[in-house]
């Protein structure tokens, strides 16, 4: 593992903090008028999932943690873990419920996700930028001309996600949503 300076910190990077691997969730550089500059960070523990706020002095060195990434397709939920399968080797990866959390609404069968491993243990899951879903429930009473107003209505998708969609979207239509903020992107 290599040592990196605070100037090299980036969101999504992994560092060793207090003898435990952490991911940098958020960070900002602060240069006050008096005194030395510093980096204000939010660190998420890869072991416990707890988020810690910590301030590093500018130029401080930390040990970078190498996290392995493997791509696999979501297959099913077995009651305790989400099961992903690597399509070429058919190797199965069990991703704990705690790792996925509330983002389970972005899991679609057959869609590829990036699974993060630290010392052969699953520590994270990266989602694609968007996923394609089917609208299973929404109010179909659209009025002609409503497309110009930009008004939105609630809809429930096949993944269980609840999003606001334009008034012209009907039940059974296929749409694309963002996995970053859960917003409607387009009709497919």
Long-range contacts (C-beta under 8 A, 24 or more apart in sequence): 1-63, 1-64, 1-65, 1-66, 2-63, 2-64, 3-61, 3-62, 3-63, 3-64, 4-61, 4-62, 4-63, 4-64, 5-59, 5-60, 5-61, 6-39, 6-56, 6-57, 6-58, 6-59, 6-60, 6-61, 6-62, 7-58, 7-59, 9-39, 9-41, 9-56, 13-64, 14-46, 14-64, 14-65, 14-66, 14-67, 14-118, 15-43, 15-62, 15-63, 15-64, 15-65, 16-62, 16-63, 16-64, 16-65, 17-43, 17-52, 17-54, 17-62, 20-45, 20-46, 20-47, 21-45, 21-46, 21-47, 21-65, 21-67, 21-118, 21-123, 22-46, 22-52, 22-65, 23-123, 23-124, 25-51, 29-58, 46-118, 46-123, 46-124, 49-98, 49-99, 65-118, 67-116, 67-117, 67-118, 67-123, 67-124, 68-116, 68-117, 68-118, 69-114, 69-115, 69-116, 69-117, 69-126, 70-114, 70-115, 70-117, 71-112, 71-113, 71-114, 71-115, 72-112, 72-113, 72-115, 73-109, 73-110, 73-111, 73-112, 73-113, 74-107, 74-108, 74-109, 74-110, 74-111, 74-113, 75-109, 76-109, 82-107, 84-113, 84-115, 87-112, 93-122, 94-122, 95-122, 95-125, 96-122, 99-123, 99-124, 99-125, 100-125, 103-127, 103-179, 104-160, 105-157, 105-159, 105-160, 105-161, 105-182, 106-131, 106-159, 106-161, 106-179, 107-159, 108-132, 108-133, 108-159, 127-179, 128-179, 129-178, 129-179, 129-180, 130-176, 130-177, 130-178, 130-179, 130-185, 131-159, 131-176, 131-177, 131-179, 132-174, 132-175, 132-176, 132-188, 133-157, 133-158, 133-159, 133-161, 133-174, 133-175, 133-176, 133-177, 134-158, 134-172, 134-173, 134-174, 134-175, 135-165, 135-169, 135-170, 135-171, 135-172, 135-173, 135-174, 135-175, 136-171, 136-172, 137-171, 138-165, 138-169, 138-170, 138-171, 140-170, 140-171, 142-167, 142-168, 142-170, 143-167, 152-184
